[in-house]
Amino acid sequence: MNPAPPAGRWLVTGAVGMLGQDVLAVLKDAGIEAAGLGRADLDITDPAAVRTAVEGAAVVVNCAAWTDVDGAESAEEAATAVNGTGVRVLAAACAAAGARLLHVSTDYVLPGDAAEPYGEDAATGPVNAYGRSKLAGEQAVAELLPHDGYVVRTAWLYGEHGPNFVATMLKLAAQRDTLDVVDDQHGQPTWSLALARRLVELGLAALGGRAPGGVYHGTASGRTTWFGLARESYRLAGLDPERIRPTTSAAFVRPAVRPAFSVLAHDRWAGAGLAPLPDWREQLAEAMAAPVFTRLAGAARNGAAG
């Protein structure tokens, strides 16, 4: 990790969430002055409050978001208020303060019908309300911060500090002999701590003038399905992967359509002097050493709820 910048603090919004907590931890380890604000501390749709919060910040990392994908289908206006309008307010405040904005977005802005990894400049086309709300945020960053705005799309995020697929699979392992898991959605499982490290590296590169603004893809290298992720999680936990059985998305009808193909390309990192994030298997193996996952894995092996 590079040394902390000589001047200016960092601000992390959405700081109580899974990714926000990891970003703050990485900043602390790097010796970078940072403040973290959760939803109770800052309403990102309030221009006056946001201007006050951003004042004096060198970098703002926006982890605040409406993340209820299914809920957005019946509350698109509310989702867009946070994911679109709120991001516009943040971008405007950053532009006024001369701060860099690192905004976390999603693969859901893409249509999910490709056969090869989506490049950073691929045409967008969300298939659900959540994706539309996040696209509005991306457009705001591009419009208001063409040089100092960084949109980092991620996907299939899991980590130590919040509900996620890997933790759910391990919890269910203590309750069920077998699990049916979708095998027709393709993506890149990404460890939130690995993404947090990359966000800090990108922010430092931006402050050093080494990273052009625009869209970056913050997902793990490689690809798999939810079925593949579940099996690898079981293997690493010392459980029998054969307990995971493949099924299709049709078996789990949900209000919001999910993209079938969420594999992203990572070409733009080279322009910032950074390599793509490691392969998803490598990330998962490191993540499984975290206390929450070791506890859940132990409970699953013992056949007791974690």
C-alpha positions as CSV (number, residue, x, y, z in Angstrom):
1,M,0.0,0.0,0.0
2,N,1.3,3.5,-0.9
3,P,1.8,6.0,1.9
4,A,-1.2,8.2,2.9
5,P,-1.5,11.4,0.9
6,P,0.1,14.4,2.7
7,A,-3.1,16.4,2.9
8,G,-6.9,15.8,2.9
9,R,-9.0,13.2,4.6
10,W,-11.2,10.5,3.1
11,L,-14.9,10.2,3.6
12,V,-16.7,6.8,3.4
13,T,-20.5,6.9,3.0
14,G,-22.5,3.8,3.7
15,A,-19.9,3.0,6.3
16,V,-21.9,0.6,8.4
17,G,-22.4,-1.8,5.4
18,M,-20.3,-4.8,4.5
19,L,-18.1,-3.0,2.0
20,G,-18.0,0.3,3.9
21,Q,-16.7,-1.4,7.0
22,D,-14.0,-3.1,5.0
23,V,-13.0,0.2,3.3
24,L,-12.6,1.9,6.7
25,A,-10.5,-1.0,8.0
26,V,-8.2,-0.8,5.0
27,L,-7.8,3.0,5.3
28,K,-7.0,2.6,9.0
29,D,-4.4,0.0,8.3
30,A,-2.8,2.3,5.7
31,G,-2.7,5.2,8.1
32,I,-5.0,7.3,6.1
33,E,-7.3,9.8,7.9
34,A,-10.9,8.8,7.3
35,A,-14.4,9.4,8.5
36,G,-17.2,6.9,8.0
37,L,-20.9,8.0,7.9
38,G,-23.8,5.6,7.9
39,R,-27.4,6.2,6.8
40,A,-28.2,7.5,10.3
41,D,-25.4,10.0,10.1
42,L,-25.8,11.3,6.5
43,D,-28.8,11.4,4.1
44,I,-27.0,11.5,0.8
45,T,-30.1,13.0,-0.8
46,D,-29.8,16.2,1.4
47,P,-27.6,18.7,-0.5
48,A,-26.8,20.9,2.4
49,A,-25.8,18.0,4.7
50,V,-23.7,16.4,1.9
51,R,-21.9,19.6,1.2
52,T,-20.9,19.9,4.8
53,A,-19.8,16.3,5.0
54,V,-17.7,16.5,1.8
55,E,-16.0,19.8,2.7
56,G,-12.3,19.2,3.1
57,A,-12.3,15.6,1.8
58,A,-9.7,14.6,-0.7
59,V,-11.5,11.4,-1.7
60,V,-15.1,10.3,-1.1
61,V,-15.9,6.5,-1.3
62,N,-19.6,6.1,-1.8
63,C,-20.8,2.7,-0.5
64,A,-24.3,4.1,0.4
65,A,-27.0,2.4,-1.7
66,W,-30.4,0.9,-1.9
67,T,-29.5,-2.7,-2.3
68,D,-32.9,-4.5,-2.0
69,V,-33.0,-5.7,-5.6
70,D,-36.5,-7.3,-5.4
71,G,-37.9,-4.4,-3.3
72,A,-36.9,-1.9,-5.9
73,E,-39.4,-3.5,-8.3
74,S,-42.3,-2.1,-6.3
75,A,-40.4,1.0,-5.0
76,E,-38.4,2.2,-8.0
77,E,-38.8,5.9,-7.1
78,A,-37.4,5.3,-3.6
79,A,-34.5,3.2,-4.9
80,T,-33.7,5.9,-7.5
81,A,-33.8,8.6,-4.9
82,V,-30.8,6.9,-3.2
83,N,-29.0,5.3,-6.1
84,G,-29.6,8.1,-8.6
85,T,-30.5,11.4,-7.0
86,G,-28.3,10.8,-3.9
87,V,-25.3,10.0,-6.1
88,R,-25.9,13.2,-8.1
89,V,-25.9,15.2,-4.9
90,L,-22.6,13.6,-3.8
91,A,-21.1,14.2,-7.2
92,A,-22.1,17.8,-7.2
93,A,-20.6,18.3,-3.7
94,C,-17.4,16.6,-4.8
95,A,-17.2,18.8,-7.8
96,A,-17.6,21.9,-5.7
97,A,-15.1,20.7,-3.1
98,G,-12.5,19.4,-5.6
99,A,-12.7,15.9,-4.2
100,R,-12.4,12.6,-6.1
101,L,-15.5,10.4,-6.0
102,L,-15.2,6.6,-6.0
103,H,-18.7,5.4,-6.6
104,V,-19.5,1.7,-6.2
105,S,-21.9,0.5,-8.9
106,T,-23.1,-2.9,-10.2
107,D,-23.1,-5.3,-13.0
108,Y,-26.9,-4.9,-13.0
109,V,-26.6,-1.8,-15.2
110,L,-25.8,-4.3,-18.1
111,P,-28.3,-6.4,-19.9
112,G,-26.7,-9.8,-19.0
113,D,-27.2,-11.3,-22.4
114,A,-23.5,-11.4,-23.6
115,A,-21.4,-14.4,-24.3
116,E,-18.0,-12.8,-23.6
117,P,-17.0,-10.5,-20.7
118,Y,-18.5,-7.0,-20.7
119,G,-15.9,-4.3,-21.3
120,E,-16.0,-1.1,-19.3
121,D,-17.4,0.7,-22.4
122,A,-20.1,-1.9,-23.2
123,A,-23.6,-0.6,-23.8
124,T,-25.7,-0.5,-20.7
125,G,-29.3,-1.9,-20.6
126,P,-30.6,-2.8,-17.1
127,V,-33.3,-5.5,-16.9
128,N,-34.7,-4.4,-13.6
129,A,-35.6,-1.4,-11.5
130,Y,-32.5,-1.7,-9.3
131,G,-30.3,-1.7,-12.3
132,R,-32.0,1.4,-13.7
133,S,-31.6,3.2,-10.4
134,K,-27.9,2.4,-10.3
135,L,-27.4,3.5,-13.9
136,A,-28.9,6.9,-13.0
137,G,-26.1,7.2,-10.4
138,E,-23.4,6.3,-13.0
139,Q,-24.7,8.9,-15.4
140,A,-24.6,11.5,-12.7
141,V,-21.0,10.8,-11.9
142,A,-20.0,10.9,-15.6
143,E,-21.8,14.2,-16.1
144,L,-20.7,16.1,-13.1
145,L,-17.2,14.5,-12.6
146,P,-15.9,13.6,-16.0
147,H,-12.2,13.6,-14.8
148,D,-12.5,13.1,-11.0
149,G,-15.3,10.6,-10.9
150,Y,-14.6,6.8,-10.7
151,V,-17.4,4.3,-11.1
152,V,-16.4,0.9,-9.8
153,R,-18.8,-1.8,-10.8
154,T,-18.8,-4.9,-8.6
155,A,-20.9,-8.1,-8.4
156,W,-21.7,-11.2,-6.3
157,L,-20.2,-9.5,-3.3
158,Y,-19.6,-11.5,0.0
159,G,-17.7,-10.6,3.1
160,E,-17.4,-10.7,6.9
161,H,-19.7,-7.9,7.9
162,G,-23.1,-8.6,6.4
163,P,-25.5,-11.1,4.9
164,N,-24.2,-12.7,1.8
165,F,-24.4,-15.9,-0.3
166,V,-21.4,-17.7,1.1
167,A,-22.5,-17.2,4.7
168,T,-26.0,-18.3,3.8
169,M,-24.8,-21.5,2.2
170,L,-22.7,-22.4,5.2
171,K,-25.6,-21.7,7.6
172,L,-27.9,-23.9,5.5
173,A,-25.3,-26.7,5.5
174,A,-26.0,-27.1,9.2
175,Q,-29.7,-27.5,8.5
176,R,-30.0,-29.5,5.3
177,D,-28.4,-32.5,3.8
178,T,-28.6,-31.2,0.2
179,L,-29.1,-27.8,-1.4
180,D,-30.4,-26.9,-4.9
181,V,-28.4,-24.0,-6.3
182,V,-28.8,-22.1,-9.6
183,D,-26.3,-23.1,-12.3
184,D,-27.5,-20.9,-15.2
185,Q,-26.3,-17.5,-13.9
186,H,-22.6,-16.7,-14.6
187,G,-20.6,-14.2,-12.7
188,Q,-17.5,-13.4,-10.6
189,P,-17.8,-13.9,-6.8
190,T,-15.9,-11.0,-5.2
191,W,-14.6,-10.7,-1.6
192,S,-15.6,-7.3,-0.2
193,L,-12.2,-6.9,1.5
194,A,-10.4,-7.4,-1.8
195,L,-12.6,-4.8,-3.4
196,A,-12.0,-2.4,-0.4
197,R,-8.2,-2.8,-0.9
198,R,-8.6,-2.0,-4.6
199,L,-10.8,1.1,-3.9
200,V,-8.1,2.5,-1.7
201,E,-5.4,1.8,-4.3
202,L,-7.5,3.5,-6.9
203,G,-8.1,6.5,-4.7
204,L,-4.4,6.8,-4.1
205,A,-3.7,6.5,-7.8
206,A,-6.3,9.2,-8.5
207,L,-4.7,11.6,-6.0
208,G,-1.3,10.9,-7.6
209,G,-2.6,11.6,-11.1
210,R,-2.1,8.1,-12.2
211,A,-5.7,7.0,-12.8
212,P,-8.0,8.5,-15.4
213,G,-11.6,8.9,-14.3
214,G,-14.4,6.7,-15.7
215,V,-15.7,3.2,-15.3
216,Y,-13.7,0.4,-13.7
217,H,-14.8,-3.2,-13.1
218,G,-14.1,-4.3,-9.5
219,T,-14.9,-8.0,-9.7
220,A,-12.7,-11.1,-9.3
221,S,-11.0,-12.6,-12.2
222,G,-12.3,-15.9,-13.6
223,R,-16.0,-16.9,-13.6
224,T,-18.4,-19.4,-12.2
225,T,-22.1,-19.9,-11.3
226,W,-23.8,-19.7,-8.0
227,F,-23.7,-23.6,-8.1
228,G,-19.9,-23.4,-8.6
229,L,-19.5,-20.9,-5.8
230,A,-21.5,-23.0,-3.4
231,R,-19.6,-26.1,-4.2
232,E,-16.2,-24.4,-3.7
233,S,-17.4,-22.8,-0.5
234,Y,-18.3,-26.3,0.8
235,R,-15.0,-27.8,-0.3
236,L,-13.0,-25.1,1.5
237,A,-15.2,-25.5,4.6
238,G,-14.4,-29.3,4.7
239,L,-17.9,-30.2,3.6
240,D,-18.9,-32.6,0.8
241,P,-19.5,-30.5,-2.4
242,E,-21.7,-33.2,-3.7
243,R,-24.4,-32.0,-1.3
244,I,-24.9,-29.1,-3.7
245,R,-27.1,-29.9,-6.6
246,P,-27.6,-27.8,-9.8
247,T,-30.9,-26.2,-10.7
248,T,-32.1,-23.4,-13.0
249,S,-33.3,-19.9,-12.3
250,A,-36.9,-21.0,-13.2
251,A,-36.9,-22.9,-9.9
252,F,-36.6,-19.7,-7.9
253,V,-39.0,-17.1,-9.3
254,R,-38.3,-13.6,-7.8
255,P,-39.8,-10.2,-8.4
256,A,-36.7,-8.8,-10.2
257,V,-35.2,-10.5,-13.2
258,R,-31.5,-11.3,-12.7
259,P,-28.9,-11.0,-15.5
260,A,-27.9,-14.4,-16.8
261,F,-24.4,-13.3,-17.6
262,S,-22.5,-10.9,-15.2
263,V,-18.9,-11.6,-16.2
264,L,-16.9,-8.3,-16.6
265,A,-13.6,-7.5,-18.3
266,H,-10.9,-5.6,-16.4
267,D,-8.9,-3.9,-19.1
268,R,-9.0,-0.4,-17.6
269,W,-6.9,-1.2,-14.5
270,A,-3.8,-1.3,-16.5
271,G,-4.2,2.5,-17.2
272,A,-4.1,3.1,-13.5
273,G,-1.0,0.9,-13.0
274,L,-3.0,-1.8,-11.3
275,A,-3.6,-5.5,-12.1
276,P,-7.1,-7.0,-12.1
277,L,-8.3,-8.5,-8.9
278,P,-7.2,-12.1,-8.2
279,D,-9.2,-15.2,-9.3
280,W,-12.4,-15.8,-7.4
281,R,-11.1,-19.0,-6.0
282,E,-8.0,-17.4,-4.6
283,Q,-10.2,-14.6,-3.0
284,L,-12.6,-17.2,-1.5
285,A,-9.8,-19.3,0.0
286,E,-8.4,-16.2,1.8
287,A,-11.8,-15.0,2.9
288,M,-12.7,-18.4,4.4
289,A,-10.1,-17.8,7.0
290,A,-12.1,-14.9,8.4
291,P,-13.6,-15.7,11.9
292,V,-17.2,-15.5,10.7
293,F,-16.7,-18.1,8.0
294,T,-14.5,-20.4,10.1
295,R,-17.2,-20.4,12.8
296,L,-20.0,-21.1,10.3
297,A,-17.9,-23.9,8.7
298,G,-17.3,-25.5,12.0
299,A,-20.9,-25.4,12.9
300,A,-21.8,-26.9,9.6
301,R,-19.3,-29.8,10.1
302,N,-20.8,-30.4,13.5
303,G,-24.3,-30.4,12.1
304,A,-25.5,-27.5,14.3
305,A,-26.8,-24.1,13.3
306,G,-24.2,-21.3,13.3
